[in-house]
Amino acid sequence: MIRARRLTVVALAALLGGAVAFSSAAEVPVADAAKAKKKPGKKKRLANKSATRPACGPDLGSLYPSAPTADRFTMVIRINKYNDIETYANSDEASGGLRPRLRDRDVFLINTRYQNSDAASEQKIATELRRQFPCNRIFALNGLSFDPGNTTGYMFSLTGAPQVSGVLLDWEQIDWNTARSTDPGLPPWEDSFKPMLKRLKGRLAALANWITAAGSGQQLGLVPFARDDWNLGMMARTVDRQSARVVAGRHGVQSSQTQKSCQTGAGAGMRTTVKSLFTQYKGANFKKIKPKRKGAKPKFKRLNPKTQKLNLGVQVSFTSTPVQGAPDPVKSVGPSQAADCTVNAIFQKAGAILYWAWPEDMDALFADPRVCAMRPSQIGIC
């Protein structure tokens, strides 16, 4: 189906005389200095330098904007390896390029936990992403290990990298166990919420200290495992406090691992999950005060700063070649179901969606009319 769609695109492009290449960061042309009779003055040189800067969108100040459906939709795009960049940087839709589908507000997430990842390959990815996408935010998704030799789980990967604006920790048992593999003194993973939250604070504080020492000012974030007995609103307050230690008043971001709710409940399951997460965020803004007098009603104290649900994202894992009955969402959920989860999450006002998928899978997702309507093809064909 995708091959046929691309052939149709080729034919239409030929009729139109070729599509105009799209760039999320188009540059404004500057005067040809070679034609000048003398070296331009300082004011003119500054003007030319300013004119070559990319015309980027406004700084959101949150993970996604408070806006109508299509303008709220913000993609968080996983990058596992350097070659992933090629498809996203390609403006030619006829050959499978996805650049026309991107917006300045979208985020690239470098998965430093990917197999065979190391400091050199991670920096190479960050450098190329910034060169290709000067307007888009770049985050790093890191493990929980303090050991730089733990190449697929180092907690401080890309901290200090000028291209990277945020560092997120993958908060789940597998990452904790990876950290323990090189630090036997680390205690076993803890599911219970209160002791888990205490450990989370310690890890985030260490990350905040490291970023402060590096002077990079990077934003803090968290990618927590989805558990019914965890309160993401209270976890958000912890992330916010540590992020504000780096830059005063700044919130942190979270991306909840909601893939299972999409796998088992499709769009309806995603809507229910998003609603529950937003309720947790709202409840985390109040502290229950027990009454001194027996029988009296409890009081609630409003807490500051207020949690920001625009900094909470969700996740969808899928593949263009799903295997029915496979236990993992990334192997069993197809593009149609991923699209269903996407539009239902957006309907429930969750704007940022992290896609665990390869570039060719994302191409299949954009072929779905519901997603194509929010991210239309430049030449009018889904």
C-alpha positions, 0 to 999 in steps of 0.5 A: 500500500505504501509503495503504491502511494509513493508511485502516485505521489511521483506521478502527481509531482511530475504533473505539478513540475515538482514539489517545493521542498519544505523546511521547518526552519527555512532561511531568509535569503541574504544579499550576495556580498561578492557583488559589493564593491567594498566590504560591508559595514558593521551594521550591514554585516549584522543585518546579513547575519540576522537574516540567515537565522532560521525563522523558528516558531515561538518558544512554547515554554511547555512540552506542547501548546494549549491550542486547537487539535491539529496545532496542539499535536506535538510529535516526540520522535525517537532517534535510535541511530544516526541513519534514522535522521535521513528519512526525517531530513528528507523533503522528498515525499515521493521517496518516503521523506517525512520532513514536510510532516514536521513542525518546529514544536516537534521534539527529537528524542535521542535514545542513549539506551539503544544497543551499542550507543556510546558518547561519540555516536550520541554526540554525532546524532545530536550534532546532525539533528541540530544541523538539519533541524535548527528550530526543533528541541532535542532531548536525550533519554538516559538510563540510571547508571552513574558509571560512564562505562555503562554505555547503554545506561549512563545517566549523564549522557549528553549533559552539557551538549549544546545541541540538547535542551533537555535530559530525561531519565527512563524510570523503570525497573530494567534501567535500575537493574542495568545500573545495578549491573555495574554498581552492586551496592545499589539496592534492588528496585522498589515498586512501592510508591513512597520509597520509590519517590524518595529514590527518584528525588535522589536521582533527579537531584544528582542529574540537576547537580551535574547539569548545573556544574556543566553550565548547560541549563538543560531541562529535566524530565522523566519517562516513568513506567505506567503503574496504577499505584503510582501518582504521576502528579506527585512525581511531576512535583518532584521533577519540577522542583529539581528542574527549577534548581537548574533554571528558577521557575522552570517546570520539568517534563514527563512522558508516561509509558502508556503503550499498553493502554493503546495495545489493550484498549485502543483509542478508548483505552488511551482516552481513559488513561489520559483522563486519569493522568490529568486527574492526578496532575490536578490533585497534586496541586492540593495537600489534604490537611487532617482536621484537629477536631473529631468529625470535622471535614478535612481542609485542602491547602493549595500548593505552589508552583502549580503542576503544568499538564501541558508538560505531560506527554503520552506514548504509542508503540507500533509497527507497520508490520504487526504480529497478532498476539505478540505481547509487546505493543511495538510488535503487535500494534499496527498503524491504524490502531496507533492512529486511533490512539493518537486522535483519542489522546489529542481529543482528551487534550494530551498534545505530545505523543512519543512514538516508539517506531522506526521512520518507515513505521511513521510513514505508514502512520501518516498514511492514515487519513486521521493523522494526515488531516493533522499533518497533511502532505505538502502535495495533498496526498496521504 
